Amino acid sequence: MATYQTDLPAIFGALSDQTRFAVVERLARGPAAVSELAEPFPMAGPSFLKHLKVLEQAGLIKSSKLGRVRTVQLAPESMRSVEDWIRAHRSTWEKRLDMLGQFLERDTQ
């Protein structure tokens, strides 16, 4: 069995929340100010900042402050371990799905 960076559980945990997932999806288009990111979500500022903290602790985002504006951007290097994990498991999943397809085809004939 292959070994992966220990950050995978934190990354998957961070992405499992729909708000945090939406933030990452938005940041895929480019950096944004915290106020812009928070706008679509019906929650108080401190609650939204907790979501950003989880994403930052998981290594998915990084932020910088210029004056009074905090800008957030993706940290794409953190997704490399996710990509490696998916690549390592992809062939197994594809083989199993192919076998299921063949079984279902035989069963219906």
Backbone as XML, in Angstrom:
<?xml version="1.0"?>
<chain id="A" units="angstrom">
  <residue number="1" name="MET">
    <atom name="N" x="0.839" y="-1.192" z="0.000"/>
    <atom name="CA" x="0.000" y="0.000" z="0.000"/>
    <atom name="C" x="0.879" y="1.248" z="0.000"/>
  </residue>
  <residue number="2" name="ALA">
    <atom name="N" x="0.535" y="2.199" z="-0.818"/>
    <atom name="CA" x="1.306" y="3.437" z="-0.916"/>
    <atom name="C" x="1.076" y="4.304" z="0.313"/>
  </residue>
  <residue number="3" name="THR">
    <atom name="N" x="2.066" y="5.122" z="0.623"/>
    <atom name="CA" x="1.905" y="6.062" z="1.722"/>
    <atom name="C" x="1.703" y="7.452" z="1.148"/>
  </residue>
  <residue number="4" name="TYR">
    <atom name="N" x="0.923" y="8.250" z="1.837"/>
    <atom name="CA" x="0.597" y="9.598" z="1.377"/>
    <atom name="C" x="0.900" y="10.575" z="2.491"/>
  </residue>
  <residue number="5" name="GLN">
    <atom name="N" x="0.966" y="11.811" z="2.109"/>
    <atom name="CA" x="1.173" y="12.839" z="3.115"/>
    <atom name="C" x="0.032" y="12.785" z="4.126"/>
  </residue>
  <residue number="6" name="THR">
    <atom name="N" x="0.347" y="13.112" z="5.361"/>
    <atom name="CA" x="-0.654" y="13.040" z="6.416"/>
    <atom name="C" x="-1.680" y="14.157" z="6.333"/>
  </residue>
  <residue number="7" name="ASP">
    <atom name="N" x="-1.551" y="15.046" z="5.358"/>
    <atom name="CA" x="-2.505" y="16.143" z="5.244"/>
    <atom name="C" x="-3.796" y="15.745" z="4.533"/>
  </residue>
  <residue number="8" name="LEU">
    <atom name="N" x="-3.868" y="14.561" z="3.969"/>
    <atom name="CA" x="-5.082" y="14.152" z="3.243"/>
    <atom name="C" x="-6.340" y="14.187" z="4.102"/>
  </residue>
  <residue number="9" name="PRO">
    <atom name="N" x="-6.339" y="13.645" z="5.313"/>
    <atom name="CA" x="-7.570" y="13.729" z="6.113"/>
    <atom name="C" x="-7.997" y="15.173" z="6.386"/>
  </residue>
  <residue number="10" name="ALA">
    <atom name="N" x="-7.037" y="16.047" z="6.639"/>
    <atom name="CA" x="-7.377" y="17.454" z="6.888"/>
    <atom name="C" x="-7.934" y="18.107" z="5.631"/>
  </residue>
  <residue number="11" name="ILE">
    <atom name="N" x="-7.357" y="17.790" z="4.492"/>
    <atom name="CA" x="-7.838" y="18.365" z="3.223"/>
    <atom name="C" x="-9.239" y="17.874" z="2.917"/>
  </residue>
  <residue number="12" name="PHE">
    <atom name="N" x="-9.449" y="16.553" z="2.982"/>
    <atom name="CA" x="-10.782" y="16.020" z="2.702"/>
    <atom name="C" x="-11.799" y="16.516" z="3.727"/>
  </residue>
  <residue number="13" name="GLY">
    <atom name="N" x="-11.383" y="16.628" z="4.982"/>
    <atom name="CA" x="-12.283" y="17.160" z="6.013"/>
    <atom name="C" x="-12.678" y="18.598" z="5.727"/>
  </residue>
  <residue number="14" name="ALA">
    <atom name="N" x="-11.702" y="19.397" z="5.318"/>
    <atom name="CA" x="-11.989" y="20.802" z="5.005"/>
    <atom name="C" x="-12.932" y="20.909" z="3.814"/>
  </residue>
  <residue number="15" name="LEU">
    <atom name="N" x="-12.728" y="20.081" z="2.811"/>
    <atom name="CA" x="-13.563" y="20.144" z="1.603"/>
    <atom name="C" x="-14.933" y="19.509" z="1.789"/>
  </residue>
  <residue number="16" name="SER">
    <atom name="N" x="-15.129" y="18.772" z="2.880"/>
    <atom name="CA" x="-16.412" y="18.094" z="3.080"/>
    <atom name="C" x="-17.542" y="19.049" z="3.458"/>
  </residue>
  <residue number="17" name="ASP">
    <atom name="N" x="-17.193" y="20.248" z="3.864"/>
    <atom name="CA" x="-18.210" y="21.246" z="4.207"/>
    <atom name="C" x="-18.574" y="22.045" z="2.957"/>
  </residue>
  <residue number="18" name="GLN">
    <atom name="N" x="-19.877" y="22.217" z="2.709"/>
    <atom name="CA" x="-20.298" y="22.870" z="1.465"/>
    <atom name="C" x="-19.850" y="24.329" z="1.378"/>
  </residue>
  <residue number="19" name="THR">
    <atom name="N" x="-19.779" y="25.032" z="2.492"/>
    <atom name="CA" x="-19.317" y="26.423" z="2.460"/>
    <atom name="C" x="-17.849" y="26.474" z="2.066"/>
  </residue>
  <residue number="20" name="ARG">
    <atom name="N" x="-17.041" y="25.648" z="2.707"/>
    <atom name="CA" x="-15.612" y="25.645" z="2.403"/>
    <atom name="C" x="-15.354" y="25.171" z="0.973"/>
  </residue>
  <residue number="21" name="PHE">
    <atom name="N" x="-16.115" y="24.174" z="0.537"/>
    <atom name="CA" x="-15.973" y="23.702" z="-0.838"/>
    <atom name="C" x="-16.293" y="24.833" z="-1.816"/>
  </residue>
  <residue number="22" name="ALA">
    <atom name="N" x="-17.362" y="25.576" z="-1.536"/>
    <atom name="CA" x="-17.748" y="26.696" z="-2.410"/>
    <atom name="C" x="-16.676" y="27.777" z="-2.429"/>
  </residue>
  <residue number="23" name="VAL">
    <atom name="N" x="-16.046" y="28.020" z="-1.290"/>
    <atom name="CA" x="-14.972" y="29.011" z="-1.241"/>
    <atom name="C" x="-13.809" y="28.566" z="-2.129"/>
  </residue>
  <residue number="24" name="VAL">
    <atom name="N" x="-13.439" y="27.288" z="-2.038"/>
    <atom name="CA" x="-12.343" y="26.772" z="-2.868"/>
    <atom name="C" x="-12.722" y="26.860" z="-4.345"/>
  </residue>
  <residue number="25" name="GLU">
    <atom name="N" x="-13.966" y="26.519" z="-4.666"/>
    <atom name="CA" x="-14.431" y="26.632" z="-6.054"/>
    <atom name="C" x="-14.321" y="28.074" z="-6.541"/>
  </residue>
  <residue number="26" name="ARG">
    <atom name="N" x="-14.709" y="29.023" z="-5.711"/>
    <atom name="CA" x="-14.625" y="30.440" z="-6.087"/>
    <atom name="C" x="-13.173" y="30.856" z="-6.283"/>
  </residue>
  <residue number="27" name="LEU">
    <atom name="N" x="-12.302" y="30.423" z="-5.385"/>
    <atom name="CA" x="-10.891" y="30.808" z="-5.475"/>
    <atom name="C" x="-10.185" y="30.170" z="-6.661"/>
  </residue>
  <residue number="28" name="ALA">
    <atom name="N" x="-10.763" y="29.140" z="-7.235"/>
    <atom name="CA" x="-10.191" y="28.537" z="-8.437"/>
    <atom name="C" x="-10.186" y="29.537" z="-9.593"/>
  </residue>
  <residue number="29" name="ARG">
    <atom name="N" x="-11.063" y="30.531" z="-9.521"/>
    <atom name="CA" x="-11.118" y="31.572" z="-10.550"/>
    <atom name="C" x="-10.121" y="32.692" z="-10.293"/>
  </residue>
  <residue number="30" name="GLY">
    <atom name="N" x="-9.542" y="32.727" z="-9.088"/>
    <atom name="CA" x="-8.562" y="33.749" z="-8.759"/>
    <atom name="C" x="-8.722" y="34.243" z="-7.342"/>
  </residue>
  <residue number="31" name="PRO">
    <atom name="N" x="-7.733" y="34.989" z="-6.843"/>
    <atom name="CA" x="-7.775" y="35.512" z="-5.478"/>
    <atom name="C" x="-8.971" y="36.430" z="-5.254"/>
  </residue>
  <residue number="32" name="ALA">
    <atom name="N" x="-9.367" y="36.556" z="-3.985"/>
    <atom name="CA" x="-10.489" y="37.436" z="-3.643"/>
    <atom name="C" x="-10.324" y="37.952" z="-2.222"/>
  </residue>
  <residue number="33" name="ALA">
    <atom name="N" x="-10.910" y="39.122" z="-1.984"/>
    <atom name="CA" x="-10.926" y="39.677" z="-0.636"/>
    <atom name="C" x="-11.878" y="38.854" z="0.231"/>
  </residue>
  <residue number="34" name="VAL">
    <atom name="N" x="-11.599" y="38.791" z="1.519"/>
    <atom name="CA" x="-12.439" y="38.040" z="2.448"/>
    <atom name="C" x="-13.885" y="38.527" z="2.364"/>
  </residue>
  <residue number="35" name="SER">
    <atom name="N" x="-14.077" y="39.832" z="2.285"/>
    <atom name="CA" x="-15.441" y="40.377" z="2.222"/>
    <atom name="C" x="-16.175" y="39.880" z="0.981"/>
  </residue>
  <residue number="36" name="GLU">
    <atom name="N" x="-15.470" y="39.777" z="-0.141"/>
    <atom name="CA" x="-16.085" y="39.270" z="-1.371"/>
    <atom name="C" x="-16.437" y="37.794" z="-1.233"/>
  </residue>
  <residue number="37" name="LEU">
    <atom name="N" x="-15.544" y="37.035" z="-0.624"/>
    <atom name="CA" x="-15.799" y="35.604" z="-0.431"/>
    <atom name="C" x="-16.989" y="35.361" z="0.493"/>
  </residue>
  <residue number="38" name="ALA">
    <atom name="N" x="-17.110" y="36.185" z="1.513"/>
    <atom name="CA" x="-18.167" y="35.998" z="2.516"/>
    <atom name="C" x="-19.539" y="36.424" z="2.017"/>
  </residue>
  <residue number="39" name="GLU">
    <atom name="N" x="-19.584" y="37.290" z="1.025"/>
    <atom name="CA" x="-20.840" y="37.892" z="0.559"/>
    <atom name="C" x="-21.973" y="36.902" z="0.287"/>
  </residue>
  <residue number="40" name="PRO">
    <atom name="N" x="-21.742" y="35.800" z="-0.423"/>
    <atom name="CA" x="-22.870" y="34.915" z="-0.758"/>
    <atom name="C" x="-23.385" y="34.049" z="0.398"/>
  </residue>
  <residue number="41" name="PHE">
    <atom name="N" x="-22.699" y="34.073" z="1.537"/>
    <atom name="CA" x="-23.068" y="33.166" z="2.623"/>
    <atom name="C" x="-23.816" y="33.894" z="3.734"/>
  </residue>
  <residue number="42" name="PRO">
    <atom name="N" x="-24.982" y="33.379" z="4.113"/>
    <atom name="CA" x="-25.791" y="34.025" z="5.160"/>
    <atom name="C" x="-25.295" y="33.662" z="6.562"/>
  </residue>
  <residue number="43" name="MET">
    <atom name="N" x="-24.132" y="34.176" z="6.915"/>
    <atom name="CA" x="-23.598" y="33.900" z="8.247"/>
    <atom name="C" x="-22.819" y="35.111" z="8.732"/>
  </residue>
  <residue number="44" name="ALA">
    <atom name="N" x="-22.610" y="35.156" z="10.022"/>
    <atom name="CA" x="-21.851" y="36.255" z="10.620"/>
    <atom name="C" x="-20.384" y="36.153" z="10.219"/>
  </residue>
  <residue number="45" name="GLY">
    <atom name="N" x="-19.708" y="37.281" z="10.215"/>
    <atom name="CA" x="-18.304" y="37.334" z="9.839"/>
    <atom name="C" x="-17.417" y="36.365" z="10.606"/>
  </residue>
  <residue number="46" name="PRO">
    <atom name="N" x="-17.520" y="36.318" z="11.945"/>
    <atom name="CA" x="-16.674" y="35.390" z="12.688"/>
    <atom name="C" x="-16.896" y="33.923" z="12.299"/>
  </residue>
  <residue number="47" name="SER">
    <atom name="N" x="-18.114" y="33.575" z="11.984"/>
    <atom name="CA" x="-18.397" y="32.200" z="11.548"/>
    <atom name="C" x="-17.718" y="31.908" z="10.214"/>
  </residue>
  <residue number="48" name="PHE">
    <atom name="N" x="-17.761" y="32.872" z="9.303"/>
    <atom name="CA" x="-17.118" y="32.682" z="8.007"/>
    <atom name="C" x="-15.601" y="32.603" z="8.173"/>
  </residue>
  <residue number="49" name="LEU">
    <atom name="N" x="-15.061" y="33.413" z="9.052"/>
    <atom name="CA" x="-13.614" y="33.387" z="9.279"/>
    <atom name="C" x="-13.156" y="32.037" z="9.827"/>
  </residue>
  <residue number="50" name="LYS">
    <atom name="N" x="-14.013" y="31.366" z="10.581"/>
    <atom name="CA" x="-13.676" y="30.022" z="11.070"/>
    <atom name="C" x="-13.522" y="29.058" z="9.895"/>
  </residue>
  <residue number="51" name="HIS">
    <atom name="N" x="-14.372" y="29.204" z="8.886"/>
    <atom name="CA" x="-14.256" y="28.362" z="7.692"/>
    <atom name="C" x="-12.917" y="28.614" z="6.991"/>
  </residue>
  <residue number="52" name="LEU">
    <atom name="N" x="-12.542" y="29.880" z="6.881"/>
    <atom name="CA" x="-11.269" y="30.198" z="6.246"/>
    <atom name="C" x="-10.098" y="29.641" z="7.045"/>
  </residue>
  <residue number="53" name="LYS">
    <atom name="N" x="-10.225" y="29.663" z="8.362"/>
    <atom name="CA" x="-9.164" y="29.125" z="9.217"/>
    <atom name="C" x="-8.984" y="27.624" z="8.979"/>
  </residue>
  <residue number="54" name="VAL">
    <atom name="N" x="-10.089" y="26.901" z="8.842"/>
    <atom name="CA" x="-10.008" y="25.464" z="8.570"/>
    <atom name="C" x="-9.313" y="25.214" z="7.237"/>
  </residue>
  <residue number="55" name="LEU">
    <atom name="N" x="-9.679" y="25.987" z="6.223"/>
    <atom name="CA" x="-9.051" y="25.845" z="4.907"/>
    <atom name="C" x="-7.556" y="26.165" z="4.965"/>
  </residue>
  <residue number="56" name="GLU">
    <atom name="N" x="-7.217" y="27.183" z="5.734"/>
    <atom name="CA" x="-5.810" y="27.564" z="5.847"/>
    <atom name="C" x="-5.019" y="26.513" z="6.617"/>
  </residue>
  <residue number="57" name="GLN">
    <atom name="N" x="-5.589" y="25.982" z="7.690"/>
    <atom name="CA" x="-4.909" y="24.942" z="8.464"/>
    <atom name="C" x="-4.707" y="23.671" z="7.640"/>
  </residue>
  <residue number="58" name="ALA">
    <atom name="N" x="-5.622" y="23.405" z="6.717"/>
    <atom name="CA" x="-5.489" y="22.238" z="5.846"/>
    <atom name="C" x="-4.497" y="22.498" z="4.712"/>
  </residue>
  <residue number="59" name="GLY">
    <atom name="N" x="-4.042" y="23.734" z="4.593"/>
    <atom name="CA" x="-3.073" y="24.077" z="3.561"/>
    <atom name="C" x="-3.688" y="24.367" z="2.207"/>
  </residue>
  <residue number="60" name="LEU">
    <atom name="N" x="-5.005" y="24.532" z="2.153"/>
    <atom name="CA" x="-5.682" y="24.754" z="0.877"/>
    <atom name="C" x="-5.649" y="26.203" z="0.414"/>
  </residue>
  <residue number="61" name="ILE">
    <atom name="N" x="-5.549" y="27.131" z="1.361"/>
    <atom name="CA" x="-5.519" y="28.550" z="1.011"/>
    <atom name="C" x="-4.411" y="29.252" z="1.779"/>
  </residue>
  <residue number="62" name="LYS">
    <atom name="N" x="-4.060" y="30.419" z="1.290"/>
    <atom name="CA" x="-3.167" y="31.311" z="2.022"/>
    <atom name="C" x="-3.701" y="32.722" z="1.847"/>
  </residue>
  <residue number="63" name="SER">
    <atom name="N" x="-3.370" y="33.559" z="2.799"/>
    <atom name="CA" x="-3.899" y="34.912" z="2.735"/>
    <atom name="C" x="-2.789" y="35.922" z="2.989"/>
  </residue>
  <residue number="64" name="SER">
    <atom name="N" x="-3.050" y="37.129" z="2.546"/>
    <atom name="CA" x="-2.131" y="38.234" z="2.782"/>
    <atom name="C" x="-2.964" y="39.479" z="3.043"/>
  </residue>
  <residue number="65" name="LYS">
    <atom name="N" x="-2.368" y="40.399" z="3.757"/>
    <atom name="CA" x="-3.097" y="41.617" z="4.113"/>
    <atom name="C" x="-2.348" y="42.824" z="3.579"/>
  </residue>
  <residue number="66" name="LEU">
    <atom name="N" x="-3.093" y="43.672" z="2.889"/>
    <atom name="CA" x="-2.545" y="44.928" z="2.382"/>
    <atom name="C" x="-3.471" y="46.030" z="2.885"/>
  </residue>
  <residue number="67" name="GLY">
    <atom name="N" x="-2.983" y="46.828" z="3.807"/>
    <atom name="CA" x="-3.844" y="47.835" z="4.429"/>
    <atom name="C" x="-4.920" y="47.152" z="5.242"/>
  </residue>
  <residue number="68" name="ARG">
    <atom name="N" x="-6.161" y="47.454" z="4.935"/>
    <atom name="CA" x="-7.282" y="46.856" z="5.670"/>
    <atom name="C" x="-7.916" y="45.686" z="4.937"/>
  </residue>
  <residue number="69" name="VAL">
    <atom name="N" x="-7.367" y="45.324" z="3.790"/>
    <atom name="CA" x="-7.966" y="44.275" z="2.972"/>
    <atom name="C" x="-7.141" y="42.991" z="3.054"/>
  </residue>
  <residue number="70" name="ARG">
    <atom name="N" x="-7.797" y="41.925" z="3.473"/>
    <atom name="CA" x="-7.169" y="40.603" z="3.494"/>
    <atom name="C" x="-7.607" y="39.861" z="2.238"/>
  </residue>
  <residue number="71" name="THR">
    <atom name="N" x="-6.628" y="39.439" z="1.448"/>
    <atom name="CA" x="-6.881" y="38.726" z="0.204"/>
    <atom name="C" x="-6.508" y="37.262" z="0.389"/>
  </residue>
  <residue number="72" name="VAL">
    <atom name="N" x="-7.362" y="36.397" z="-0.145"/>
    <atom name="CA" x="-7.180" y="34.956" z="-0.011"/>
    <atom name="C" x="-6.963" y="34.370" z="-1.401"/>
  </residue>
  <residue number="73" name="GLN">
    <atom name="N" x="-6.079" y="33.385" z="-1.468"/>
    <atom name="CA" x="-5.855" y="32.674" z="-2.729"/>
    <atom name="C" x="-5.633" y="31.195" z="-2.440"/>
  </residue>
  <residue number="74" name="LEU">
    <atom name="N" x="-5.825" y="30.392" z="-3.461"/>
    <atom name="CA" x="-5.586" y="28.958" z="-3.325"/>
    <atom name="C" x="-4.103" y="28.690" z="-3.159"/>
  </residue>
  <residue number="75" name="ALA">
    <atom name="N" x="-3.804" y="27.603" z="-2.472"/>
    <atom name="CA" x="-2.443" y="27.094" z="-2.361"/>
    <atom name="C" x="-2.437" y="25.766" z="-3.119"/>
  </residue>
  <residue number="76" name="PRO">
    <atom name="N" x="-2.331" y="25.829" z="-4.450"/>
    <atom name="CA" x="-2.532" y="24.622" z="-5.262"/>
    <atom name="C" x="-1.563" y="23.489" z="-4.965"/>
  </residue>
  <residue number="77" name="GLU">
    <atom name="N" x="-0.404" y="23.802" z="-4.397"/>
    <atom name="CA" x="0.551" y="22.742" z="-4.099"/>
    <atom name="C" x="-0.008" y="21.737" z="-3.083"/>
  </residue>
  <residue number="78" name="SER">
    <atom name="N" x="-0.955" y="22.174" z="-2.265"/>
    <atom name="CA" x="-1.549" y="21.259" z="-1.282"/>
    <atom name="C" x="-2.411" y="20.194" z="-1.947"/>
  </residue>
  <residue number="79" name="MET">
    <atom name="N" x="-2.885" y="20.469" z="-3.134"/>
    <atom name="CA" x="-3.737" y="19.502" z="-3.826"/>
    <atom name="C" x="-2.922" y="18.401" z="-4.505"/>
  </residue>
  <residue number="80" name="ARG">
    <atom name="N" x="-1.616" y="18.543" z="-4.520"/>
    <atom name="CA" x="-0.771" y="17.538" z="-5.166"/>
    <atom name="C" x="-0.926" y="16.172" z="-4.494"/>
  </residue>
  <residue number="81" name="SER">
    <atom name="N" x="-1.010" y="16.138" z="-3.177"/>
    <atom name="CA" x="-1.165" y="14.846" z="-2.492"/>
    <atom name="C" x="-2.528" y="14.229" z="-2.806"/>
  </residue>
  <residue number="82" name="VAL">
    <atom name="N" x="-3.551" y="15.066" z="-2.975"/>
    <atom name="CA" x="-4.875" y="14.559" z="-3.362"/>
    <atom name="C" x="-4.798" y="13.979" z="-4.770"/>
  </residue>
  <residue number="83" name="GLU">
    <atom name="N" x="-4.150" y="14.700" z="-5.655"/>
    <atom name="CA" x="-3.998" y="14.230" z="-7.034"/>
    <atom name="C" x="-3.246" y="12.897" z="-7.070"/>
  </residue>
  <residue number="84" name="ASP">
    <atom name="N" x="-2.184" y="12.783" z="-6.281"/>
    <atom name="CA" x="-1.413" y="11.538" z="-6.231"/>
    <atom name="C" x="-2.262" y="10.383" z="-5.707"/>
  </residue>
  <residue number="85" name="TRP">
    <atom name="N" x="-3.052" y="10.648" z="-4.675"/>
    <atom name="CA" x="-3.914" y="9.625" z="-4.080"/>
    <atom name="C" x="-4.959" y="9.138" z="-5.092"/>
  </residue>
  <residue number="86" name="ILE">
    <atom name="N" x="-5.571" y="10.071" z="-5.792"/>
    <atom name="CA" x="-6.576" y="9.707" z="-6.800"/>
    <atom name="C" x="-5.924" y="8.923" z="-7.932"/>
  </residue>
  <residue number="87" name="ARG">
    <atom name="N" x="-4.787" y="9.372" z="-8.398"/>
    <atom name="CA" x="-4.093" y="8.675" z="-9.479"/>
    <atom name="C" x="-3.753" y="7.238" z="-9.074"/>
  </residue>
  <residue number="88" name="ALA">
    <atom name="N" x="-3.309" y="7.041" z="-7.839"/>
    <atom name="CA" x="-2.926" y="5.709" z="-7.367"/>
    <atom name="C" x="-4.124" y="4.769" z="-7.292"/>
  </residue>
  <residue number="89" name="HIS">
    <atom name="N" x="-5.303" y="5.307" z="-7.030"/>
    <atom name="CA" x="-6.497" y="4.470" z="-6.869"/>
    <atom name="C" x="-7.360" y="4.366" z="-8.125"/>
  </residue>
  <residue number="90" name="ARG">
    <atom name="N" x="-7.120" y="5.225" z="-9.075"/>
    <atom name="CA" x="-7.972" y="5.312" z="-10.265"/>
    <atom name="C" x="-8.074" y="3.984" z="-11.019"/>
  </residue>
  <residue number="91" name="SER">
    <atom name="N" x="-6.961" y="3.325" z="-11.266"/>
    <atom name="CA" x="-7.010" y="2.091" z="-12.054"/>
    <atom name="C" x="-7.814" y="1.007" z="-11.337"/>
  </residue>
  <residue number="92" name="THR">
    <atom name="N" x="-7.690" y="0.928" z="-10.024"/>
    <atom name="CA" x="-8.482" y="-0.044" z="-9.261"/>
    <atom name="C" x="-9.965" y="0.250" z="-9.407"/>
  </residue>
  <residue number="93" name="TRP">
    <atom name="N" x="-10.339" y="1.513" z="-9.267"/>
    <atom name="CA" x="-11.755" y="1.886" z="-9.383"/>
    <atom name="C" x="-12.270" y="1.594" z="-10.782"/>
  </residue>
  <residue number="94" name="GLU">
    <atom name="N" x="-11.477" y="1.922" z="-11.788"/>
    <atom name="CA" x="-11.905" y="1.692" z="-13.170"/>
    <atom name="C" x="-12.090" y="0.201" z="-13.440"/>
  </residue>
  <residue number="95" name="LYS">
    <atom name="N" x="-11.171" y="-0.639" z="-12.947"/>
    <atom name="CA" x="-11.299" y="-2.090" z="-13.135"/>
    <atom name="C" x="-12.569" y="-2.610" z="-12.471"/>
  </residue>
  <residue number="96" name="ARG">
    <atom name="N" x="-12.827" y="-2.160" z="-11.266"/>
    <atom name="CA" x="-14.020" y="-2.612" z="-10.549"/>
    <atom name="C" x="-15.298" y="-2.172" z="-11.248"/>
  </residue>
  <residue number="97" name="LEU">
    <atom name="N" x="-15.310" y="-0.956" z="-11.750"/>
    <atom name="CA" x="-16.489" y="-0.478" z="-12.474"/>
    <atom name="C" x="-16.678" y="-1.230" z="-13.785"/>
  </residue>
  <residue number="98" name="ASP">
    <atom name="N" x="-15.569" y="-1.539" z="-14.455"/>
    <atom name="CA" x="-15.660" y="-2.341" z="-15.684"/>
    <atom name="C" x="-16.246" y="-3.718" z="-15.374"/>
  </residue>
  <residue number="99" name="MET">
    <atom name="N" x="-15.776" y="-4.335" z="-14.294"/>
    <atom name="CA" x="-16.293" y="-5.652" z="-13.901"/>
    <atom name="C" x="-17.786" y="-5.572" z="-13.559"/>
  </residue>
  <residue number="100" name="LEU">
    <atom name="N" x="-18.182" y="-4.513" z="-12.875"/>
    <atom name="CA" x="-19.599" y="-4.327" z="-12.549"/>
    <atom name="C" x="-20.411" y="-4.169" z="-13.824"/>
  </residue>
  <residue number="101" name="GLY">
    <atom name="N" x="-19.910" y="-3.390" z="-14.763"/>
    <atom name="CA" x="-20.600" y="-3.211" z="-16.039"/>
    <atom name="C" x="-20.763" y="-4.514" z="-16.790"/>
  </residue>
  <residue number="102" name="GLN">
    <atom name="N" x="-19.724" y="-5.323" z="-16.802"/>
    <atom name="CA" x="-19.802" y="-6.625" z="-17.463"/>
    <atom name="C" x="-20.809" y="-7.537" z="-16.766"/>
  </residue>
  <residue number="103" name="PHE">
    <atom name="N" x="-20.804" y="-7.521" z="-15.444"/>
    <atom name="CA" x="-21.749" y="-8.332" z="-14.688"/>
    <atom name="C" x="-23.185" y="-7.912" z="-14.983"/>
  </residue>
  <residue number="104" name="LEU">
    <atom name="N" x="-23.432" y="-6.621" z="-14.975"/>
    <atom name="CA" x="-24.780" y="-6.118" z="-15.226"/>
    <atom name="C" x="-25.225" y="-6.413" z="-16.657"/>
  </residue>
  <residue number="105" name="GLU">
    <atom name="N" x="-24.283" y="-6.334" z="-17.592"/>
    <atom name="CA" x="-24.599" y="-6.667" z="-18.978"/>
    <atom name="C" x="-25.014" y="-8.136" z="-19.111"/>
  </residue>
  <residue number="106" name="ARG">
    <atom name="N" x="-24.274" y="-9.022" z="-18.475"/>
    <atom name="CA" x="-24.594" y="-10.460" z="-18.509"/>
    <atom name="C" x="-25.926" y="-10.740" z="-17.827"/>
  </residue>
  <residue number="107" name="ASP">
    <atom name="N" x="-26.164" y="-10.038" z="-16.729"/>
    <atom name="CA" x="-27.376" y="-10.273" z="-15.937"/>
    <atom name="C" x="-28.637" y="-9.876" z="-16.715"/>
  </residue>
  <residue number="108" name="THR">
    <atom name="N" x="-28.541" y="-8.849" z="-17.557"/>
    <atom name="CA" x="-29.717" y="-8.394" z="-18.308"/>
    <atom name="C" x="-29.947" y="-9.194" z="-19.581"/>
  </residue>
  <residue number="109" name="GLN">
    <atom name="N" x="-28.967" y="-9.985" z="-19.996"/>
    <atom name="CA" x="-29.120" y="-10.760" z="-21.245"/>
    <atom name="C" x="-29.739" y="-12.076" z="-21.008"/>
  </residue>
</chain>
